[in-house]
Amino acid sequence: MEQLITAHTRTLHVLCGAFVASTIVYGLLVLMVPPPESPVVMQTHPLFWVFTALTVLNILTIMPVYRAMLAKPRQVFAVSQDPLPLLHAHRAAHIVAFARLEAVAIFGLLLFFITGRGDWFWYFNGVGLVGMLVLWPLKEKVAALLQTPIAGHEQAA
């Protein structure tokens, strides 16, 4: 079980690291590409508030969706004790959560290219990165998902 937890955590680190790397690439893109000389749309503040509202809605629903994606696999695991379906669902839930956080960074990238406001990009990209760091997969969390103690933390009987 320990090897399964380690392998699953390593896979999650690679997948989630790719999402983090993509937001870093967006930041490099903003630093290297000059902003448009004039905004594509004249009224840019309403667009900022629309993207802000979408971001807030997105962030507020990340964990309920994450939990919902794991609800049935947890029930199946409780009966079958087969960890693979639960770990597959866990991986899928992490991918969905990180993709939704990357969408926040993409909102910022769109705002940059539409309005030329680099500061707005950094706000959105920062929120996406912080969310990714909060949801970063840890071995302890995977072990808790499977309700198994990690080596070194087992209590003597």
Secondary structure, 3 states (H helix, E strand, C coil): CHHHHHHHHHHHHHHHHHHHHHHHHHHHHHHHCCCCCCCCCCCHHHHHHHHHHHHHHHHHHHHHHHHHHHHHHHHHHHHHCCHHHHHHHHHHHHHHHHHHHHHHHHHHHHHHHHHCCHHHHHHHHHHHHHHHHHCCCCHHHHHHHHCCCCCCCCCCC
